[in-house]
Amino acid sequence: MFLAELRSTDGSFPSVYWNGDDDPASLGLEDGGAVIYNLVDAGDEASFQGIIVTGTEVDPAVYTCFQATVRFERGVVVGWSSDHEAGQPDEHCAAEIVNVLSEDAQVAPFSAFDG
């Protein structure tokens, strides 16, 4: 249910979903982007983890990770929460994804990506 509803206005995903089985190198993060993973869909609530990575315009590449929960009522989002400012910025990073980033990629707090 959650992934079916997670669409931008043009109908595309605003990020890439990684199921944990596919090769993380195929995610295309060398040009930057966002990936969500570890999706848990509980009907009226869905949680997931994510990583945001800068592209080649930033040297070295910078990334951050987070966990978020979205709450639904009758199929409509009624709230969400994220721990992006709590803990360490790499706390929810999937090692398999981080391992395909450039060797000099550096972790940064979520605020580095927040405008």
C-alpha positions in Angstrom: 0.0 0.0 0.0 2.6 2.6 1.0 4.9 2.3 -2.0 1.8 2.4 -4.3 0.9 5.8 -2.7 4.4 7.2 -2.6 4.4 9.1 -5.9 5.4 12.6 -7.0 3.1 14.7 -9.0 4.4 13.2 -12.3 3.8 9.7 -11.0 7.4 8.7 -10.3 9.1 7.8 -7.1 10.9 10.7 -5.5 13.6 8.2 -4.5 14.7 4.7 -5.4 13.4 1.8 -3.4 16.1 -0.8 -2.5 14.7 -4.2 -1.5 18.0 -5.4 0.1 18.6 -8.0 -2.5 19.5 -6.0 -5.6 23.1 -4.9 -6.2 23.4 -1.5 -4.5 25.8 -0.4 -7.3 22.7 -0.4 -9.6 21.0 2.4 -7.5 22.8 5.1 -9.5 24.0 7.1 -6.5 27.2 8.2 -8.3 25.2 11.2 -9.5 23.5 11.7 -6.2 20.0 10.8 -5.1 17.9 9.2 -2.4 17.2 5.6 -1.6 14.6 4.2 0.8 14.9 0.7 2.3 13.8 -1.5 5.2 10.1 -0.7 4.5 7.7 -2.0 7.0 4.1 -1.6 5.9 1.6 -2.1 8.8 -1.6 -0.9 7.1 -2.2 2.4 8.9 1.5 3.0 9.4 4.6 2.6 7.4 8.2 3.0 8.4 11.3 3.1 6.3 15.0 4.1 6.4 16.7 6.2 3.8 19.9 7.6 2.6 20.5 10.9 0.7 23.7 11.4 -1.3 25.1 14.4 -3.1 26.2 14.0 -6.6 29.6 14.7 -8.3 29.1 18.4 -7.9 30.3 18.1 -4.3 33.7 16.7 -3.7 33.9 14.7 -1.6 30.4 13.2 -1.8 28.3 13.7 1.3 25.5 11.5 2.6 23.1 11.2 5.5 20.7 8.5 6.7 17.4 8.6 8.6 14.4 6.6 9.7 10.8 7.9 9.1 7.3 6.7 10.0 4.2 7.8 8.1 0.7 7.4 9.6 -2.5 7.0 7.5 -6.2 7.3 8.2 -8.5 5.9 5.4 -5.6 6.0 3.0 -4.7 9.6 3.7 -1.4 10.7 5.3 -2.3 12.2 8.7 1.2 12.5 10.1 4.8 11.6 9.9 7.9 11.6 12.1 11.6 11.2 11.5 14.6 10.8 13.7 16.8 12.7 11.3 18.1 15.1 14.0 18.5 12.4 16.7 21.5 10.2 17.1 24.3 9.8 14.6 23.8 10.7 10.9 25.0 7.3 9.9 22.9 5.3 12.4 20.4 4.0 9.9 22.7 3.6 6.9 22.8 0.3 5.1 26.4 -0.7 4.9 25.9 -2.3 1.5 24.8 1.1 0.1 27.5 3.1 1.8 30.1 0.7 0.5 29.3 1.6 -3.2 29.8 5.4 -2.5 33.0 7.0 -3.4 35.9 6.0 -1.1 36.2 9.6 0.3 32.4 10.1 0.8 31.7 11.6 4.2 28.6 11.4 6.5 26.9 14.6 7.4 24.0 15.6 9.6 20.5 15.7 7.9 20.6 19.5 8.2 23.3 19.7 5.5 20.6 18.5 3.0 17.7 20.6 4.5 17.8 23.8 2.5 
